[in-house]
Amino acid sequence: MKPDVPASARGNLFAALPPPTAGEIFQTLFGSPGCRIERIVSHGHASAPGDWYDQDGDEWVVLLAGAAVLRFEAGNEVALRAGDWITIPAHRRHRVESTSTDAVWLAVHCAPEC
């Protein structure tokens, strides 16, 4: 029996995890005009000093494995562990302060008009 969904439209979030590199690894799993879903693999990475994300659309992110700390420009930090999720509104400047060597994220980016 053939599956209803082609192999190119399905997968496993923990399959084929890339080995450690100099930076985080972003893989788009789904994209449309209003939404992008990506897997992010962090091997102990953090944002470069002074670098801030400032995104035009809202972002919803869940940490699937490992641990991480996000810092917001307002000064507060949010510690995340596997299973924790957070919504980051558009233009709320933030950075990745730290990640464990086994951190895997799932991020959903929404277009500004959504």
C-alpha positions as CSV (number, residue, x, y, z in Angstrom):
1,M,0.0,0.0,0.0
2,K,1.4,3.4,-1.0
3,P,1.3,6.3,1.5
4,D,-1.0,9.2,0.7
5,V,1.9,11.7,1.3
6,P,5.1,11.5,-0.9
7,A,8.3,10.8,0.9
8,S,9.6,14.3,0.0
9,A,6.7,15.8,2.1
10,R,7.4,13.9,5.4
11,G,10.3,13.0,7.6
12,N,11.6,12.7,11.2
13,L,12.8,15.7,13.1
14,F,15.6,13.7,14.7
15,A,16.8,11.8,11.6
16,A,20.0,12.8,9.9
17,L,21.1,15.4,12.5
18,P,24.1,17.2,11.1
19,P,27.4,17.0,13.0
20,P,28.7,20.0,14.9
21,T,29.8,22.9,12.7
22,A,30.9,26.5,13.3
23,G,27.3,27.8,13.4
24,E,23.8,26.7,13.9
25,I,22.2,24.7,11.1
26,F,18.8,25.9,9.7
27,Q,16.7,23.6,7.5
28,T,13.4,24.7,6.0
29,L,10.9,21.9,6.3
30,F,7.9,23.7,4.9
31,G,7.4,27.1,3.3
32,S,4.5,29.0,1.9
33,P,3.8,32.8,1.4
34,G,2.5,33.1,5.0
35,C,4.5,30.7,7.0
36,R,7.9,29.0,7.2
37,I,8.8,26.0,9.4
38,E,12.4,25.2,10.1
39,R,14.5,22.8,12.1
40,I,17.4,24.4,13.9
41,V,20.3,22.3,15.2
42,S,22.5,24.0,17.8
43,H,25.7,22.4,19.1
44,G,26.5,24.7,22.0
45,H,26.1,27.8,19.8
46,A,25.1,31.3,20.8
47,S,24.4,34.5,18.9
48,A,27.5,36.5,18.2
49,P,28.1,39.3,20.7
50,G,26.0,42.3,19.9
51,D,23.9,40.4,17.3
52,W,20.1,40.6,17.8
53,Y,17.3,38.9,15.8
54,D,14.7,41.6,14.8
55,Q,12.1,39.8,12.6
56,D,9.2,41.3,10.6
57,G,6.8,38.5,11.6
58,D,5.9,36.6,14.7
59,E,7.8,33.5,15.6
60,W,6.7,30.4,17.6
61,V,9.6,28.2,18.7
62,V,9.8,24.9,20.6
63,L,12.9,23.3,22.0
64,L,12.6,19.6,21.1
65,A,15.9,18.5,22.7
66,G,18.6,19.9,24.9
67,A,18.6,23.3,26.8
68,A,18.9,26.9,25.7
69,V,18.7,30.5,27.0
70,L,17.1,33.3,25.1
71,R,17.9,36.9,26.0
72,F,15.6,39.8,25.1
73,E,16.8,43.3,24.5
74,A,14.6,44.5,27.4
75,G,17.1,42.5,29.6
76,N,15.1,39.5,30.6
77,E,16.3,35.9,29.9
78,V,14.2,32.8,29.3
79,A,15.7,29.4,30.1
80,L,14.2,26.6,28.0
81,R,14.4,22.9,28.3
82,A,13.1,20.1,26.0
83,G,9.4,20.6,25.4
84,D,9.3,24.3,26.3
85,W,7.9,26.7,23.7
86,I,7.7,30.5,23.4
87,T,6.0,33.0,21.1
88,I,8.2,35.9,20.1
89,P,6.2,38.8,18.6
90,A,7.5,40.7,15.6
91,H,10.3,43.1,16.2
92,R,10.9,41.9,19.8
93,R,14.7,41.9,19.6
94,H,16.2,38.7,21.0
95,R,19.3,36.6,20.8
96,V,20.4,33.0,21.7
97,E,22.5,33.4,24.8
98,S,23.5,29.8,25.0
99,T,22.5,26.2,23.9
100,S,23.5,22.8,25.0
101,T,25.5,20.6,22.5
102,D,22.3,18.6,21.7
103,A,19.8,21.4,21.2
104,V,17.2,20.9,18.4
105,W,14.5,23.5,17.8
106,L,11.4,23.7,15.6
107,A,10.6,27.3,14.6
108,V,7.4,28.6,12.9
109,H,7.8,32.0,11.3
110,C,4.6,33.8,10.3
111,A,4.5,36.5,7.6
112,P,3.6,40.0,9.0
113,E,0.1,39.9,7.4
114,C,-0.9,36.6,9.1
